[in-house]
Structure formats: structure tokens, C-alpha cells
Amino acid sequence: MPPSRTLAALVGVTLLGVALTACQDRASGQIVARSGVRVVETISNPPINGCHRFSAGVTHVDNQTQNSLLLYTTPDCTVPPGGQSVYLDIGASDQVTTASGLWRSFSFAPD
């Protein structure tokens, strides 16, 4: 006996829901980090939770994800005394000034 259309639709909707739920813990897209003109690293679909350390200090960050970032000059996503994090919106780029230091880590901004 072939499965009914209702059962097939229900299974399809359930699988779609599982797939979408699984993707919610990752940012869709890439973060490209450079030092001068040299690409230091490209991070694809990173987890949206926690602190992410760049492999080396970087001078320029391109946010090509669907989430906003917070950039830090510390390796542990903390703001040093007298310092600040920098908000980097979706699809934006930021270049560090020599006075603030290199970007060393990032986290995702809360929604």
C-alpha cells in the first residue's frame, strides 16, 4: 500500500523543521580576516555562540554572514579598561586604526 499524500507532506515538513533548527546555531556565510592585503583566514558558517579567536591579529574584517559581529582587541572577547568593542553589521567591513590595536577575537551580537 503506497503512503498517503498527507503522511508524505507531514514527513517533509518535519524534515524541513529539523534542518532549519539545526542551522540556527551557525552563522550563514563567511568572515574574512586580513592583515594588510594578505588574507589571514576565512571562517565559514561559524557557531553563533561563544568567543572566536583569529589565528593572528588582523587589521581588516569583512562580515559576509547574516549576523552582526562584535570585534575585540583581546583574544578572549573582553573589553580592556578604557577600550571598547566595535559593532560590525551584516555585510560590512571594518579596518582597525593603529591606535586601537589589532582585532584578535569576535563574537556575534545579540539579536
C-alpha positions as CSV (number, residue, x, y, z in Angstrom):
1,M,0.0,0.0,0.0
2,P,1.6,3.4,-1.0
3,P,1.9,6.1,1.7
4,S,-0.7,8.8,1.7
5,R,0.0,12.3,0.5
6,T,-0.8,13.6,4.0
7,L,1.8,11.4,5.5
8,A,4.4,12.3,2.9
9,A,3.7,16.0,3.5
10,L,4.0,15.6,7.2
11,V,7.3,13.8,6.9
12,G,8.6,16.6,4.5
13,V,7.6,19.4,6.9
14,T,9.1,17.6,9.8
15,L,12.4,17.1,8.0
16,L,12.5,20.8,7.0
17,G,11.9,21.8,10.6
18,V,14.7,19.6,11.8
19,A,17.0,21.1,9.1
20,L,16.2,24.7,10.0
21,T,16.6,24.1,13.7
22,A,20.0,22.5,13.2
23,C,21.1,25.6,11.2
24,Q,20.2,28.1,13.9
25,D,23.3,27.6,15.9
26,R,25.6,28.6,13.0
27,A,26.0,31.9,11.1
28,S,25.4,31.5,7.4
29,G,28.3,33.0,5.4
30,Q,31.9,33.9,5.8
31,I,34.1,36.1,7.9
32,V,37.2,37.2,6.0
33,A,40.1,38.4,8.2
34,R,43.2,40.2,6.6
35,S,46.4,41.7,7.8
36,G,47.1,44.5,5.3
37,V,46.2,43.0,1.9
38,R,47.1,39.4,2.9
39,V,44.1,37.1,3.9
40,V,44.9,35.6,7.3
41,E,41.9,33.4,7.4
42,T,38.4,32.8,6.1
43,I,35.9,31.4,8.6
44,S,32.8,29.7,7.1
45,N,29.5,29.2,8.9
46,P,30.9,29.7,12.4
47,P,28.9,28.8,15.5
48,I,27.0,31.9,16.8
49,N,27.7,31.1,20.4
50,G,30.9,31.9,22.3
51,C,34.1,33.8,21.5
52,H,36.1,33.1,18.4
53,R,39.8,33.9,18.2
54,F,41.5,34.9,15.0
55,S,44.6,32.8,14.2
56,A,46.7,36.1,14.3
57,G,45.9,39.7,14.9
58,V,44.1,41.2,11.9
59,T,43.7,44.7,10.5
60,H,40.6,44.3,8.4
61,V,37.4,42.2,8.9
62,D,34.7,41.6,6.3
63,N,31.4,40.3,7.7
64,Q,29.8,38.3,4.9
65,T,27.4,36.5,7.3
66,Q,23.7,37.0,8.1
67,N,24.6,38.1,11.7
68,S,26.2,41.2,13.2
69,L,29.6,40.9,14.9
70,L,31.4,42.4,17.9
71,L,35.2,42.8,17.3
72,Y,37.7,42.9,20.2
73,T,41.4,43.7,20.5
74,T,41.7,41.0,23.2
75,P,41.9,37.2,22.4
76,D,39.0,36.4,24.8
77,C,36.3,38.8,23.7
78,T,36.6,41.0,26.6
79,V,36.8,44.8,26.6
80,P,40.1,46.1,28.2
81,P,39.9,49.0,30.6
82,G,39.4,52.2,28.6
83,G,38.7,50.2,25.5
84,Q,35.6,49.1,23.6
85,S,34.3,46.5,21.2
86,V,33.3,47.5,17.7
87,Y,30.0,46.6,16.2
88,L,30.2,45.3,12.6
89,D,26.9,45.0,10.8
90,I,25.8,42.4,8.3
91,G,27.7,42.8,5.0
92,A,30.0,45.5,6.5
93,S,33.8,45.8,6.7
94,D,36.0,47.4,9.3
95,Q,39.6,48.4,9.3
96,V,41.4,48.9,12.6
97,T,43.3,52.0,13.3
98,T,46.8,51.7,14.7
99,A,45.8,53.4,17.9
100,S,43.3,50.8,18.9
101,G,45.4,47.7,18.1
102,L,44.7,44.6,16.0
103,W,41.5,42.6,16.1
104,R,42.2,39.4,17.9
105,S,38.7,37.9,18.5
106,F,35.0,38.3,17.7
107,S,31.6,37.2,18.9
108,F,28.1,37.5,17.5
109,A,26.0,40.5,18.6
110,P,22.8,39.6,20.3
111,D,19.7,39.8,18.1
